[in-house]
Amino acid sequence: MDPANPMNCGMMDMQGMGWMMGGMALVSILTVVLLVLGIAALWKYLRADRKPRAET
């Protein structure tokens, strides 16, 4: 703690940590969601029936 500046205490250095942690959580959740959707799309594509459609 700086005696010349009483506002410069240890807690003030951690002020932006909440936003950073929230942002990282949001990015992580979006990454997991995109990964799950990609796996689901790949699974659907690989399990799809490959018969060509009859032209009308």
N, C-alpha and C positions, 0 to 999 in steps of 0.2 A: 504494500500500500504506500502510495506516494503522499508524504505529509503535506506537501505544497498544494496538492490537488485532492481533496477528500472524495471527489466523485470518481476518481480513478482507483476503484477497488477491484478485487478479483471477480466479483459478480458482473461487473460491466463488460468484462472481456467475453463473457458467455452470452451476451444479449442476442446475438444472431444465431446461436446454435439451434434454437427451436425451429427457426425457418429452414435452416439447412437440413435438419433431420427430417422435417416434414417434406421437404422437396425430394430428399433421397427416398423416403418411403413412397412418395407418389411415383417417382421414376421406377422404382422397383416393382410396384404393383402394376404399372402400365406394361413393363417388360414381361412380367409373368402372364398377364392377360394376352398380350400379343403372341407369346410363345405358345400358350394353350390354344389360341385360335389357329395359329399356323399348323400345329400338330393335328388339330381336328380337320382342317382343310386338306392336309396331306393324307390323312387316314381316309377321308371321304373320297378323295381322288383315287387312291390306290384300291379301294374297295368297290369303286364304280364299275358297272357293267360296261365292257368295252365293245359291245355289239354296235356296228354302225347303224345309223337310222335309215329307214327306208324312205327314199325320196318319193314325194307325191306329185 
